[in-house]
Amino acid sequence: MDDGRSYTRFDVIRHGEHELGHVICGVTDPALSETGWQQLARQCRTLTDLGHDWDVVLTSPRKRCSQFAHHFGESTGIECREHHGFAEVDFGAWEALSFQQINERFPGQWQQWIGNPEISAPHGGESYGSFLSRVHEAMSEVIKAHRGKRILLFAHAGVMRAIFCSTFDLKPSSLSLFSVPYACHSRISVYHHADFADWFQLDVHNSSGT
């Protein structure tokens, strides 16, 4: 039910450092490292100290997002719900490999995919087109269900880039334009008007300052 607001506020925070270090993780599901937990705690404390609060907390089902998200929900008294639409892209044969290992085992494939992610996934995992569609559907569903609310999502770098591509009608090749470090915070305002399509505005990106 619309509570009278003309916009929905959508905050998204990338997970912190995880236990596997600097390797590619999509469906691979490591927990947060101690440093990663501290990164998220610091980011959320900064936002709450600035007076921000939320009506809804959502999270990717992956542990590097969901463990902290559930903790945050419990500590703030906000129910936290997992949404599989915001899980990271499946990197197939690249899973749990470092960039160096990918370049050694699959020469040129990473660069090819980043430059043209609309091609068939060279890693044998999820195509970027399917991934974009999945994230777009999840965003649309959440905004419709929580219109006029303040939403906080814990997700992944790939998901954040997919949200930008989807909501701002960018080319898939634009995904590499956005730096998304650990605990990166971005905010999108979704403005609603009865006679027009929703209008999306990027208010903040990478407010972690890193």
HUMOSUL-V595110 format. One record per helix or strand of 3 or more residues. SS is the DSSP state (H for helix, E for strand). FROM is the first residue (numbers start at 0). TO is the last residue. If there is no record, write none. Layout:
SS_FROM_TO, SS_FROM_TO
This chain:
E_6_13, H_33_48, E_55_58, H_62_75, E_79_81, H_83_85, H_91_93, H_98_104, H_108_114, H_127_144, E_149_154, H_156_166, H_171_176, E_184_192, E_195_204
